[in-house]
Amino acid sequence: MMQADDERSLISGLTELTTATRRTVSSRYSTRSRSGGRIQTQTPPSSSSISSSPTIISNLLSVPNLQTIAYVLFVLTAFRIIWSSGNRDISRGGLVSKQRFADRDNCQIVYVLGVEGSIHHGFTPILQTLAKQQVDKNEDPYIVEYADGRLRKALFGFHNGNSTEIDDRIIIRNLFRKKLCPNDGRKYVYIEDVSFPSGYVYNETRTYRVKRQEYWAKSDMYTIAKDKLALNHPTNLYKFVAAYSQYAEIKFVVIHRSFVETIASHTDFDGNIQHHSNVIRGFLLLIRHFLMRNPFDTISGQKLWTVVCMERLMAKYYSGDEAKRARSRQNILTYLSLFLNWPISTCEECWDTWHDSKKVHGDILGESRVKILQQHMKELEGLWPPLRASDEEVVEEQICSL
């Protein structure tokens, strides 16, 4: 049996070790508080909590009891696990250091995320215009960049002959420290919208790390969604978030367009509409998996993504009721501004570049091919469009039809 003095020594030692461990982990995960709309990092505790741990452990080991030593070994193992989890975050993108080399407050990457044919070219200019209305705390306008060449090189592999990895820490650190977001007091917003998938199987001139693959056309959507090459085309979303979140606040604006219209916009891709539908459904599922696994920014705790329904921008959805269309458009700008932490949500000129498509997509496809797509759509029911958890607020304009 363990002696009373041994028990007291063990309890005292374990209490001290637990306290030191909590202080250590707390210092690893820096606490953030909101002040005036800005995220501030509080000063971490002194490293004395770390340096005192060996003394505590030494005191524990001095207890001459085999059972005590067994308990100590157990606690030391737990301490090591907690220490490791505080230092690194295991994600699908790999091991990521929790230390950040730059303040994210002045740097934001907004990715318009959608499959090929989702009307990126129609929506992205709206987002750009809204971003250019914004001003920082000093009343200086945001510096807004779209399709920045330096960022694209890092994200998609258009760099040094396609020889770098998306999570190359040296390239990323230098990219932000020296180029993208200098510490000059200004707010920088980078907008990106390369579609999933992107490019061509043959005669592709862009140096993607992984190009569009021919075999995807004859694969089912579940196979594509977990395919290693598909997960890295045109970039790896998991690694992107894991590696870049240290330096910039990342936000995804997910855009959805009617499935039939999406497929009809590129009827010649992937050989035929059946094959093209296979590829698009595969990437819809791939994107869904990413969104469901990453609902929040792991640093700020805020939402990582939101949804915009393209149908809600189109006049045909409102049957000529322009007043209702105007209200919905403003609602969209309002929830986008809230999601992106932008102070201004009114923007009359945001809609100047938008033009409704005059194509009749059912006529383009023909009745027989529309029926094929309607069958394919059944596989997407309940999977796409994505919805956030039921306990979160969703406005009417975010409820899209398939």
Secondary structure, DSSP 8 states (H G I E B T S, - for coil): ---HHHHHHHHHHHHHHHHHHHHHHHHHS--EEEETTEEEE-----THHHHTHHHHHHHHHTS--HHHHHHHHHHHHHHHHHHHHHHEEEETTEEEES--SS-GGGEEEEEEE-BTTS-HHHHHHHHHHHHHT-B-TTS-B-EEEES-HHHHHHHH--STTTT--TT-HHHHHHIIIIIIS-SSS--EEEEE---BS-S-SSS--S--SS---GGGGGS-HHHHHT-HHHHTSS--HHHHHHHHTTTSEEEEEEEE--HHHHHHTTTTTTSSHHHHHHHHHHHHHHHHHHHHH--B-TTT-SBSEEEEEGGGGSGGGGTT-HHHHHHHHHHHHHHHHHHHT-S----GGGGTT-------HHHHH-HHHHHHHHHHHHTTTTTSS----TTS---GGG----
